[in-house]
Amino acid sequence: MWERVLVAVLNRFFTVGRVELTLANGNTHSFGDPTAPPFHVHFHDDALIREVIINADMAMGEGYMDARMTLQDDDLDAFMSLLVRNRDKAKGHFFMKLRKLRHILRQITLRNPIGRAQDNVAHHYDLQADLYALFLDADKQYSCAYFEYPGQSLEDAQAAKKHHIARKLRIKKGMRVLDIGCGWGGMALTLARDYGAQVTGVTLSREQHKIAVDRVAEARLQDKIDIRLQDYRHVSEQFDRVVSVGMFEHVGPAHYGEYFKTVDKLLKPDGVALIHTIGGSGPPQLTSTWITKYIFPGGHIPALSEIAPHVERTGLNLTDLEILRLHYADTLRAWLDRFMANRDAAAALYDARFVRMWRYYLLASEMTFRHGDQVVFQLQLSKSNEIVPTTRGYLYEQPLIELT
């Protein structure tokens, strides 16, 4: 019975390309365009049939991780591309209806109070530091880079991202800056060293906090940078500037109002904030259940319509909104290439299953940015429309920084 249901469901789902699926019982079924070359998928476990029907997103990820599902030539790139391209054409499909129902239910239950927020952060960011060294740039930038031209190196693109953000912040020497979710300290180091700012960075990751503190000491910038193991909601001072890069995805819709009210409270009357976050270019959707379980518990990718009402209820003005398209796809491809080049080292740190999990995470994310509806939002906020220039020309001028 489950096999018949699966065949019926997949016959309607696959309209782009062609998939040949061989089940554990030896039966083979073909789906999609009969004139296209087939891509072969093998289920080695009968339980996958039922699991795919109930939650295809989770079943595909777990099946690949556990090697209960194998792919032609282990070509995960081609498989992911097929899934994303067919998903985008299957708006009214059974899988999409189940996905919408799970989105509604998760909106009711998704909450990240202070204690749980720290646990969620630890799940991902307190992994061994050696893992991140296998694929990140030397500055440990774990967010979307800003590629100014084709072929730009990951290192240069990550540096360009930081300087692009600094220009939007209109940083001047001596300004007090709060970095919400400061990670391993790269943005704080850049703003202090290159722009003369006084930076307070807050993170909930013990591993990131330790490394960031060590990096600040190594750079001899302890007088300019204060890295705290602290929830942003517990910060009490006011700042000239607030920046947050790659942290808002962990806030959760139930806390968006609290987040922007806190930014409003912490920002001085003539202050500027820059929020850099992954977002969806369409209506609100459910974040991958597999990603939520294995990679980012408590995470949610916001639609602009989920963010805007909460900004409107504060004293903040949205003075600029930039949408970075495909930049994260290229960032993720660079990370994936580096990770796969170091997969033996990753397996030595963890195991082969972890390598398959991490490969699936990086590639699924890339395909969603490259073929799906995920982008990056950069929201510039201020309490006055007169604080920042009225055109974007200042973003592309060479900054004149006088630190002496």
C-alpha positions as MATLAB code, in Angstrom:
seq = 'MWERVLVAVLNRFFTVGRVELTLANGNTHSFGDPTAPPFHVHFHDDALIREVIINADMAMGEGYMDARMTLQDDDLDAFMSLLVRNRDKAKGHFFMKLRKLRHILRQITLRNPIGRAQDNVAHHYDLQADLYALFLDADKQYSCAYFEYPGQSLEDAQAAKKHHIARKLRIKKGMRVLDIGCGWGGMALTLARDYGAQVTGVTLSREQHKIAVDRVAEARLQDKIDIRLQDYRHVSEQFDRVVSVGMFEHVGPAHYGEYFKTVDKLLKPDGVALIHTIGGSGPPQLTSTWITKYIFPGGHIPALSEIAPHVERTGLNLTDLEILRLHYADTLRAWLDRFMANRDAAAALYDARFVRMWRYYLLASEMTFRHGDQVVFQLQLSKSNEIVPTTRGYLYEQPLIELT';
ca = [
       0.000    0.000    0.000;
       2.764    2.458    0.949;
       4.575    1.736   -2.324;
       1.465    2.540   -4.397;
       0.974    5.796   -2.523;
       4.633    6.760   -3.003;
       4.460    6.079   -6.745;
       1.307    8.182   -7.077;
       2.800   11.062   -5.075;
       6.147   11.094   -6.913;
       4.462   10.834  -10.304;
       2.858   14.211   -9.610;
       5.919   15.737   -7.917;
       8.585   15.133  -10.577;
       7.935   17.148  -13.737;
      11.487   18.391  -14.384;
      14.172   15.812  -15.255;
      13.754   12.098  -14.704;
      14.332    9.935  -11.635;
      14.531    6.139  -11.566;
      13.918    4.831   -8.060;
      14.845    1.275   -7.071;
      13.270    0.136   -3.808;
      14.648   -2.339   -1.280;
      12.266   -5.008   -2.628;
      13.852   -4.704   -6.084;
      10.986   -2.836   -7.765;
      12.016    0.096   -9.984;
       9.816    3.093  -10.851;
      10.451    6.002  -13.198;
       9.208    9.564  -12.619;
       9.334   12.794  -14.596;
      10.166   13.548  -18.210;
      10.547   10.210  -20.077;
      12.805   11.872  -22.682;
      15.337   13.094  -20.084;
      18.349   10.992  -19.049;
      17.519    9.086  -15.853;
      19.049    9.829  -12.479;
      19.175    6.660  -10.368;
      18.214    6.592   -6.688;
      18.251    3.451   -4.525;
      16.296    2.955   -1.275;
      17.957    0.212    0.788;
      15.331    0.288    3.554;
      11.599   -0.358    3.107;
      10.852    2.084    5.941;
      11.978    4.982    3.730;
       8.864    4.606    1.591;
       6.558    5.536    4.478;
       8.986    8.134    5.827;
       9.129    9.981    2.485;
       5.339   10.160    2.308;
       5.036   11.506    5.870;
       7.956   13.970    5.754;
      10.022   13.945    2.555;
      12.402   16.655    3.771;
      13.390   14.693    6.870;
      13.435   11.324    5.109;
      15.770   12.458    2.309;
      18.249   13.982    4.752;
      18.243   11.053    7.162;
      18.269    8.508    4.354;
      21.418   10.036    2.853;
      23.109   10.512    6.253;
      22.510    6.908    7.256;
      23.351    5.497    3.801;
      19.867    3.983    3.612;
      19.515    5.924    0.367;
      22.298    6.001   -2.233;
      22.555    8.129   -5.368;
      23.960    7.598   -8.823;
      27.728    8.244   -8.591;
      26.987    9.761   -5.162;
      26.087   12.902   -7.137;
      24.343   14.835   -4.390;
      24.640   18.057   -6.425;
      22.483   16.709   -9.251;
      19.970   15.160   -6.843;
      19.552   18.370   -4.824;
      19.150   20.424   -7.981;
      16.396   18.073   -9.159;
      14.567   18.272   -5.833;
      14.689   22.060   -5.584;
      13.653   22.654   -9.219;
      10.707   20.262   -8.924;
       9.685   21.620   -5.520;
       9.407   25.141   -6.914;
       6.991   23.924   -9.621;
       4.886   21.816   -7.236;
       3.048   24.595   -5.400;
      -0.192   22.650   -4.814;
       1.393   19.225   -4.413;
       0.742   16.890   -1.485;
       4.280   17.520   -0.163;
       3.698   21.292   -0.260;
       0.386   21.012    1.592;
       2.021   18.954    4.347;
       4.832   21.499    4.485;
       2.316   24.352    4.934;
       0.559   22.475    7.756;
       3.880   21.883    9.544;
       4.665   25.601    9.144;
       1.419   26.561   10.900;
       2.017   24.103   13.736;
       5.643   25.153   14.185;
       4.742   28.845   14.366;
       2.668   27.976   17.422;
       5.441   26.035   19.171;
       8.630   27.809   18.042;
       9.939   29.807   20.984;
      13.516   30.664   21.992;
      13.501   31.941   25.572;
      16.895   32.780   27.025;
      17.783   29.331   28.402;
      16.677   27.441   25.312;
      18.398   29.962   23.025;
      21.760   29.138   24.619;
      21.146   25.390   24.220;
      20.250   25.873   20.544;
      23.392   27.904   19.910;
      25.573   25.300   21.637;
      24.179   22.548   19.378;
      25.848   24.104   16.335;
      28.429   26.675   17.353;
      30.053   24.709   20.171;
      31.244   21.976   17.826;
      34.999   21.493   17.681;
      36.744   24.617   16.424;
      38.913   22.451   14.162;
      35.795   21.596   12.128;
      35.166   25.208   11.119;
      38.832   25.674   10.241;
      38.333   23.031    7.529;
      36.092   25.252    5.398;
      35.892   28.849    6.662;
      38.294   31.666    5.793;
      41.033   32.567    8.276;
      38.848   35.279    9.849;
      36.179   32.633   10.618;
      33.354   34.475    8.872;
      30.380   32.091    9.089;
      27.849   34.167    7.129;
      27.193   35.279    3.558;
      30.169   36.857    1.812;
      29.852   39.828   -0.543;
      31.258   38.984   -3.975;
      32.093   42.239   -5.757;
      33.191   40.556   -9.005;
      33.272   37.038  -10.530;
      36.098   34.862   -9.289;
      36.752   36.892   -6.153;
      38.332   34.722   -3.441;
      36.318   33.772   -0.382;
      38.794   35.666    1.816;
      38.410   38.889   -0.181;
      34.629   38.519   -0.421;
      34.301   38.069    3.346;
      36.445   41.159    3.934;
      34.281   43.046    1.415;
      31.166   42.000    3.366;
      32.531   43.490    6.590;
      33.542   46.766    4.950;
      30.217   47.029    3.106;
      28.442   46.718    6.460;
      30.812   49.187    8.128;
      29.998   51.770    5.462;
      26.284   51.278    6.042;
      26.882   51.849    9.743;
      28.700   55.137    9.034;
      31.358   54.214   11.590;
      33.535   56.985   13.014;
      36.493   56.736   15.354;
      35.488   56.336   19.004;
      31.907   55.235   18.362;
      30.475   52.590   20.680;
      29.237   49.592   18.713;
      27.234   46.570   19.902;
      27.776   43.394   17.859;
      24.831   41.053   18.565;
      25.905   37.476   17.914;
      29.573   38.362   17.429;
      30.695   34.837   16.547;
      34.451   34.364   16.595;
      35.023   38.123   16.730;
      35.867   38.930   13.113;
      33.487   41.873   12.737;
      34.496   43.315   16.124;
      38.174   43.099   15.189;
      37.573   44.836   11.846;
      35.494   47.665   13.328;
      38.014   48.287   16.118;
      41.213   47.878   14.110;
      40.187   49.482   10.806;
      37.596   52.038   11.957;
      38.652   52.914   15.515;
      35.365   51.824   17.120;
      34.834   50.700   20.712;
      33.084   47.353   20.275;
      31.060   45.224   22.670;
      30.374   41.766   21.260;
      27.857   39.338   22.751;
      27.506   35.641   21.999;
      25.809   32.636   23.613;
      28.426   30.180   22.344;
      31.072   29.295   24.939;
      33.414   28.030   22.227;
      33.057   31.192   20.132;
      33.450   33.391   23.218;
      36.714   31.724   24.193;
      38.194   31.988   20.700;
      37.029   35.590   20.211;
      38.574   36.654   23.527;
      41.845   34.975   22.545;
      41.823   36.695   19.151;
      41.249   40.096   20.741;
      44.184   39.502   23.088;
      46.380   38.323   20.227;
      45.544   41.532   18.327;
      46.235   43.578   21.491;
      42.836   45.257   21.213;
      41.552   44.556   24.739;
      41.159   48.308   25.285;
      38.811   48.545   22.282;
      36.881   45.255   22.310;
      34.819   43.629   25.075;
      33.562   40.137   24.194;
      30.831   38.871   26.527;
      29.114   35.533   27.026;
      25.742   37.222   27.308;
      22.258   37.266   25.813;
      21.609   40.492   23.904;
      18.450   40.927   25.962;
      20.598   41.391   29.071;
      22.675   44.272   27.661;
      21.868   47.535   29.458;
      24.072   50.239   27.887;
      23.285   52.398   24.862;
      25.369   52.440   21.674;
      26.043   54.659   18.687;
      25.761   51.669   16.386;
      24.268   48.158   16.544;
      25.264   45.431   14.112;
      24.057   41.856   13.861;
      25.315   39.462   11.180;
      23.815   35.986   10.814;
      22.158   35.964   14.235;
      18.548   36.975   13.483;
      17.861   33.544   11.938;
      18.109   32.123   15.472;
      15.675   34.563   17.115;
      12.408   32.858   16.149;
       9.151   34.587   15.069;
       7.741   34.632   18.608;
      10.626   36.920   19.641;
      10.851   39.309   16.670;
       9.009   42.049   18.543;
      11.288   41.617   21.548;
      14.348   41.721   19.293;
      13.562   45.004   17.559;
      12.340   46.651   20.756;
      15.681   45.722   22.306;
      17.631   47.150   19.356;
      15.541   50.327   19.656;
      16.249   50.552   23.400;
      19.999   49.984   22.997;
      20.445   52.495   20.167;
      21.140   56.166   20.904;
      18.808   58.792   19.345;
      21.285   59.457   16.512;
      22.251   55.784   16.157;
      22.264   53.411   13.195;
      21.709   49.644   13.167;
      22.480   47.096   10.453;
      20.780   43.695   10.561;
      22.165   41.101    8.116;
      20.009   37.969    7.937;
      19.002   35.141    5.638;
      15.443   35.672    4.421;
      12.847   34.360    2.038;
      11.837   36.359   -1.025;
       8.311   34.906   -0.941;
       5.653   34.449    1.740;
       6.495   32.849    5.123;
       7.567   29.221    4.879;
       8.663   26.388    7.111;
      12.399   26.055    7.607;
      13.578   22.573    6.658;
      12.636   20.141    9.415;
      15.866   18.236    8.787;
      17.939   21.427    9.170;
      16.023   22.272   12.351;
      16.661   18.843   13.879;
      20.293   18.284   12.914;
      21.851   21.679   12.198;
      20.026   24.734   13.617;
      17.458   23.876   16.310;
      15.197   26.833   16.988;
      16.120   28.462   13.689;
      13.677   30.106   11.296;
      14.243   31.867    7.955;
      12.002   34.958    7.988;
      10.001   36.431    5.157;
      10.103   40.204    4.904;
       6.425   40.263    5.842;
       7.319   38.618    9.171;
       9.962   41.238    9.967;
       8.354   44.507    8.844;
       5.427   44.680   11.314;
       7.796   44.428   14.283;
      10.063   47.195   12.982;
       6.995   49.382   12.474;
       6.026   49.031   16.141;
       9.314   50.557   17.338;
      10.871   53.997   17.044;
      13.102   52.711   14.252;
      12.964   53.785   10.609;
      13.920   51.419    7.810;
      16.362   53.685    5.963;
      17.722   51.125    3.524;
      16.982   47.542    2.500;
      19.432   45.657    0.281;
      18.782   42.140   -0.950;
      21.852   40.054   -1.750;
      20.990   37.440   -4.389;
      23.220   34.430   -5.097;
      26.021   35.737   -2.872;
      25.227   33.045   -0.294;
      25.019   30.354   -2.983;
      28.585   31.214   -4.001;
      29.682   31.367   -0.352;
      28.228   27.938    0.355;
      29.854   26.473   -2.752;
      33.236   27.736   -1.576;
      32.616   26.229    1.878;
      31.464   22.919    0.391;
      34.492   22.632   -1.899;
      36.830   23.259    1.025;
      34.926   20.875    3.302;
      34.974   18.058    0.757;
      38.692   18.611    0.145;
      39.127   18.075    3.905;
      36.489   15.360    4.394;
      39.016   12.852    5.744;
      40.008   15.329    8.459;
      36.310   15.922    9.232;
      35.713   12.183    9.501;
      38.674   11.929   11.894;
      37.095   14.625   14.095;
      33.671   12.942   14.028;
      32.784   10.069   11.646;
      31.658    9.273    8.106;
      27.991    9.843    8.984;
      28.830   13.367   10.175;
      30.605   14.058    6.881;
      27.512   12.976    4.931;
      25.329   15.123    7.213;
      27.506   18.217    6.785;
      27.791   17.716    3.036;
      24.009   17.422    2.799;
      23.567   20.590    4.892;
      25.968   22.714    2.862;
      24.703   21.499   -0.503;
      20.996   21.676    0.356;
      21.561   25.231    1.560;
      23.434   26.191   -1.607;
      20.689   24.825   -3.850;
      18.010   26.678   -1.918;
      19.866   29.961   -2.494;
      20.776   29.148   -6.096;
      17.466   27.687   -7.324;
      15.001   28.477   -4.538;
      13.713   31.639   -2.870;
      16.298   32.274   -0.166;
      18.255   35.538   -0.184;
      20.022   37.758    2.338;
      18.410   40.912    3.732;
      20.494   43.829    4.982;
      18.213   46.180    6.917;
      19.616   49.580    7.836;
      17.660   51.143   10.701;
      17.838   54.501   12.454;
      15.701   56.667   14.704;
      15.898   59.599   12.305;
      15.664   59.818    8.523;
      18.427   62.429    8.563;
      21.190   60.252   10.042;
      22.259   58.501    6.830;
      22.736   59.963    3.310;
      19.744   60.049    0.988;
      21.548   58.190   -1.826;
      23.718   55.069   -1.827;
      26.802   56.723   -3.280;
      28.583   56.660    0.083;
      28.575   52.853    0.050;
      30.902   52.678   -2.930;
      33.382   55.422   -2.118;
      36.767   54.442   -0.736;
      36.448   55.107    3.005;
      38.711   57.780    4.479;
      39.748   56.409    7.863;
      41.992   58.493   10.118;
      42.887   56.603   13.262;
      45.861   58.648   14.422;
];
